[in-house]
Amino acid sequence: MNTSRSVLQVSGLNVKVTTDQGQLQLLHDIHFNLDEGQILGLVGESGCGKSMTCHAILQLMNPHTHVEGSIQLGGRELNGLDPKEMRRIRGKEIGFIMQNPMNAFTPVYSIGNQFIETIRTHTKLSKKEAKELAAASLSNVNLPKPYEILKLYPSQLSGGMLQRVMIAMCMCLKPAVVIADEPTTALDMVNQLQVLRELERLRSECGTTILLISHDLSVIAEMADEVMVMQHGQIVEQANVFQLFDQPEHVYTQNLLNARLQLQIPANKQTVAYSANF
């Protein structure tokens, strides 16, 4: 018996922008549900609308764009919600991990200043309590000397460390949903593995639902329960991760999965396959 509870429901999501040539539609009738504890993967080539879908859900679109449709978090409608109220929801109820961690932090403020301020914005903790929670959260993502890290500025941390700081922020506030937009982009293999482990821990320990956007098919295959494939602002296929990788139905999905780079090793005639990124 399936007792999972729907946490995020997106229905009939359309995004349009007005140009000199008239109205241009960027997202076309997007539908999907996210259940409690589920990881839903979203894949597609660059420019297909993956990040725009995230920004529409988070109500971070440019004022000149028009967002239509329903975006419900726990039954509460987000589309058209008062900006002040939406700011209370972002971070606390919906976490966001950006693809470029440096863009998530203000360079002139320390990590501690920004981390503690985020915690206090969404909780009633004192500054001392917030600092202790921030340090504990950094320790939970295996960052050494957390109190020292809180004193540092974003430019003094590596990309992998900043990603884990963002994940630590998400974990300490225990949001119902986390949107991870290309969380492993530009990271080396070691840091990629660490970030993915922390996302899985966020799901298993906090019951958090994750919308995982990636152009790396190996990441999606490892992490996701279900996968949506996007092309030209539309969802062209959605299926269980095993079904989608074993029996893709849409031609575009088949082309994505067949796009493998193969390196021939003459010495022993072995072929090493690498998943191509999109």
C-alpha positions as CSV (number, residue, x, y, z in Angstrom):
1,M,0.0,0.0,0.0
2,N,1.4,3.4,-1.1
3,T,1.1,5.8,1.8
4,S,3.3,8.6,0.3
5,R,1.9,12.1,0.6
6,S,2.1,14.7,-2.2
7,V,4.2,17.6,-1.1
8,L,4.5,19.7,-4.3
9,Q,2.0,19.8,-7.1
10,V,2.6,21.7,-10.3
11,S,-0.2,21.8,-12.8
12,G,-0.6,23.6,-16.1
13,L,2.6,25.7,-15.6
14,N,3.2,28.1,-18.5
15,V,5.7,30.9,-18.6
16,K,5.4,33.7,-21.2
17,V,7.4,36.8,-21.8
18,T,6.5,39.9,-23.8
19,T,9.0,40.9,-26.5
20,D,9.0,43.5,-29.3
21,Q,7.8,40.8,-31.6
22,G,4.9,39.9,-29.3
23,Q,4.4,37.3,-26.6
24,L,6.8,34.4,-26.5
25,Q,6.0,31.2,-24.6
26,L,9.0,29.6,-22.8
27,L,7.4,26.8,-20.7
28,H,4.5,24.8,-22.0
29,D,1.9,23.1,-19.8
30,I,4.2,21.6,-17.2
31,H,2.6,19.0,-14.9
32,F,4.2,16.9,-12.1
33,N,3.8,15.9,-8.5
34,L,6.5,15.4,-5.9
35,D,5.8,12.9,-3.1
36,E,7.3,13.0,0.4
37,G,10.8,11.7,0.4
38,Q,10.9,11.3,-3.4
39,I,13.8,12.4,-5.6
40,L,12.5,13.5,-9.0
41,G,15.1,14.1,-11.7
42,L,14.8,16.7,-14.5
43,V,17.1,16.4,-17.5
44,G,17.5,18.0,-20.9
45,E,19.9,20.0,-22.9
46,S,21.0,23.5,-21.9
47,G,18.4,26.1,-22.6
48,C,15.5,23.6,-22.5
49,G,13.8,25.3,-19.5
50,K,15.0,23.3,-16.5
51,S,16.3,26.3,-14.5
52,M,13.3,28.4,-15.6
53,T,11.0,25.7,-14.1
54,C,12.8,26.1,-10.8
55,H,12.6,29.9,-10.8
56,A,8.9,29.7,-11.6
57,I,8.2,27.4,-8.7
58,L,10.2,29.7,-6.4
59,Q,8.5,32.8,-7.7
60,L,11.8,34.3,-8.8
61,M,10.9,35.2,-12.3
62,N,11.6,38.5,-13.9
63,P,8.6,40.9,-13.4
64,H,8.1,41.1,-17.2
65,T,7.3,37.4,-17.4
66,H,3.8,36.0,-16.9
67,V,3.5,32.7,-15.0
68,E,0.3,30.8,-15.4
69,G,-0.9,27.6,-13.7
70,S,-0.9,26.2,-10.2
71,I,2.0,25.6,-7.9
72,Q,0.9,24.1,-4.6
73,L,3.1,23.4,-1.6
74,G,1.3,21.2,0.9
75,G,-2.0,22.3,-0.6
76,R,-1.1,26.0,-0.5
77,E,-1.0,28.0,-3.7
78,L,2.3,29.7,-4.4
79,N,1.7,31.3,-7.8
80,G,0.7,34.9,-7.2
81,L,1.5,34.8,-3.5
82,D,2.5,38.0,-1.8
83,P,6.3,38.5,-2.3
84,K,6.8,39.1,1.5
85,E,5.0,35.8,2.3
86,M,7.0,34.0,-0.4
87,R,10.2,35.1,1.2
88,R,9.2,33.4,4.4
89,I,8.6,30.2,2.5
90,R,11.9,30.2,0.5
91,G,14.6,28.7,2.7
92,K,12.3,27.4,5.4
93,E,9.8,25.3,3.4
94,I,11.5,25.2,0.0
95,G,15.3,25.1,0.0
96,F,17.3,26.0,-3.1
97,I,20.8,24.8,-4.1
98,M,22.1,26.8,-7.0
99,Q,24.4,25.5,-9.7
100,N,27.0,28.1,-9.0
101,P,27.6,28.2,-5.3
102,M,29.5,31.5,-5.5
103,N,26.3,33.2,-6.6
104,A,24.4,32.1,-3.5
105,F,26.5,34.2,-1.1
106,T,27.2,37.9,-0.8
107,P,31.0,38.3,-1.1
108,V,31.4,41.1,1.4
109,Y,29.8,39.2,4.3
110,S,31.3,36.2,6.1
111,I,29.8,32.7,5.9
112,G,28.8,33.0,9.5
113,N,27.0,36.3,9.0
114,Q,24.9,35.0,6.2
115,F,24.3,31.5,7.7
116,I,23.2,32.9,11.1
117,E,21.0,35.6,9.5
118,T,19.3,32.9,7.4
119,I,18.6,30.8,10.5
120,R,17.3,33.8,12.5
121,T,15.1,34.9,9.6
122,H,13.1,31.7,9.7
123,T,13.4,30.8,13.4
124,K,13.2,32.4,16.9
125,L,16.7,31.3,17.9
126,S,19.0,33.8,19.5
127,K,22.3,34.8,17.8
128,K,24.3,32.4,20.0
129,E,21.9,29.5,19.4
130,A,21.8,30.2,15.6
131,K,25.6,30.2,15.6
132,E,25.7,26.8,17.4
133,L,23.2,25.4,15.0
134,A,25.2,26.7,12.0
135,A,28.4,25.1,13.3
136,A,26.7,21.8,14.0
137,S,25.2,21.8,10.5
138,L,28.6,22.4,8.9
139,S,30.0,19.6,10.9
140,N,27.2,17.3,9.7
141,V,28.3,17.8,6.1
142,N,31.8,16.9,7.1
143,L,33.3,20.4,6.9
144,P,36.3,20.6,9.3
145,K,36.6,23.3,11.9
146,P,33.1,24.7,11.5
147,Y,33.6,27.7,13.8
148,E,36.6,28.7,11.7
149,I,34.6,28.4,8.5
150,L,32.0,30.7,9.8
151,K,34.6,33.4,10.1
152,L,35.7,33.0,6.4
153,Y,34.3,34.8,3.3
154,P,32.9,33.0,0.3
155,S,36.0,33.6,-1.8
156,Q,38.1,31.7,0.8
157,L,36.2,28.5,0.2
158,S,36.3,26.1,-2.7
159,G,33.3,25.4,-4.9
160,G,32.7,22.0,-3.2
161,M,32.9,23.5,0.3
162,L,30.4,26.2,-0.7
163,Q,28.0,23.6,-2.1
164,R,28.2,21.8,1.2
165,V,27.6,25.1,3.1
166,M,24.4,25.5,1.0
167,I,23.3,22.0,1.8
168,A,24.0,22.6,5.5
169,M,21.7,25.6,5.4
170,C,19.0,23.4,3.8
171,M,19.4,20.6,6.4
172,C,19.3,22.9,9.5
173,L,16.0,24.4,8.4
174,K,14.6,21.0,7.4
175,P,12.5,22.2,4.4
176,A,9.8,20.0,2.9
177,V,11.2,20.4,-0.6
178,V,14.7,21.1,-1.9
179,I,15.3,22.2,-5.5
180,A,18.9,21.3,-6.4
181,D,19.8,23.0,-9.7
182,E,22.9,21.4,-11.2
183,P,24.4,20.8,-7.7
184,T,27.5,19.1,-9.0
185,T,28.4,21.4,-11.9
186,A,32.1,22.3,-12.2
187,L,33.0,20.1,-9.2
188,D,35.7,17.4,-9.3
189,M,34.7,13.8,-8.8
190,V,35.5,13.7,-5.1
191,N,33.4,16.8,-4.3
192,Q,30.6,15.5,-6.6
193,L,30.3,12.3,-4.6
194,Q,30.3,14.2,-1.3
195,V,27.5,16.6,-2.5
196,L,25.4,13.6,-3.7
197,R,25.9,11.8,-0.4
198,E,24.7,14.9,1.5
199,L,21.6,15.2,-0.7
200,E,20.8,11.5,0.0
201,R,21.3,12.1,3.7
202,L,19.0,15.1,3.6
203,R,16.3,12.9,2.1
204,S,16.8,9.9,4.4
205,E,17.3,11.9,7.7
206,C,14.8,14.7,7.2
207,G,12.3,13.1,4.8
208,T,12.9,16.0,2.4
209,T,11.6,15.8,-1.2
210,I,14.2,16.8,-3.8
211,L,13.8,18.1,-7.3
212,L,17.2,17.3,-8.9
213,I,18.0,19.2,-12.1
214,S,21.1,17.9,-13.9
215,H,22.6,17.4,-17.4
216,D,24.7,14.6,-16.0
217,L,22.8,11.4,-16.7
218,S,25.0,9.3,-14.4
219,V,23.9,11.6,-11.4
220,I,20.3,11.1,-12.3
221,A,20.6,7.4,-12.7
222,E,22.2,7.2,-9.3
223,M,19.9,9.5,-7.3
224,A,16.5,9.8,-8.9
225,D,13.4,7.7,-8.3
226,E,11.6,9.1,-11.3
227,V,12.8,11.2,-14.2
228,M,11.3,13.9,-16.4
229,V,12.8,14.7,-19.8
230,M,12.4,18.3,-21.0
231,Q,12.8,19.6,-24.6
232,H,12.0,23.1,-25.8
233,G,10.2,24.0,-22.6
234,Q,8.0,20.9,-22.6
235,I,8.1,17.6,-20.6
236,V,8.3,15.0,-23.4
237,E,8.6,11.9,-21.2
238,Q,8.3,11.0,-17.5
239,A,8.9,7.5,-16.1
240,N,10.5,5.5,-13.3
241,V,14.2,5.8,-13.5
242,F,14.7,2.1,-14.4
243,Q,12.1,2.2,-17.1
244,L,13.3,5.4,-18.6
245,F,16.9,4.2,-18.8
246,D,16.0,0.7,-20.0
247,Q,13.1,1.4,-22.3
248,P,12.9,5.1,-23.3
249,E,9.9,5.9,-25.4
250,H,10.5,9.4,-26.8
251,V,13.0,9.9,-29.6
252,Y,14.6,12.8,-27.8
253,T,15.1,10.6,-24.7
254,Q,16.6,7.9,-26.8
255,N,19.0,10.4,-28.3
256,L,20.1,11.6,-24.9
257,L,20.8,8.1,-23.6
258,N,22.6,7.1,-26.8
259,A,24.9,10.1,-26.6
260,R,27.9,8.3,-25.2
261,L,31.5,9.2,-25.7
262,Q,33.7,6.0,-26.1
263,L,37.4,5.9,-25.6
264,Q,39.1,3.0,-27.3
265,I,42.2,1.7,-25.4
266,P,44.4,-0.1,-28.0
267,A,46.5,-1.9,-25.5
268,N,43.9,-4.3,-24.3
269,K,41.0,-3.5,-26.7
270,Q,38.8,-2.4,-23.8
271,T,36.3,0.3,-24.3
272,V,35.5,2.8,-21.6
273,A,32.1,4.5,-21.9
274,Y,31.4,7.9,-20.5
275,S,28.0,9.5,-20.2
276,A,27.8,12.7,-22.2
277,N,26.6,15.8,-20.4
278,F,23.8,18.0,-21.7
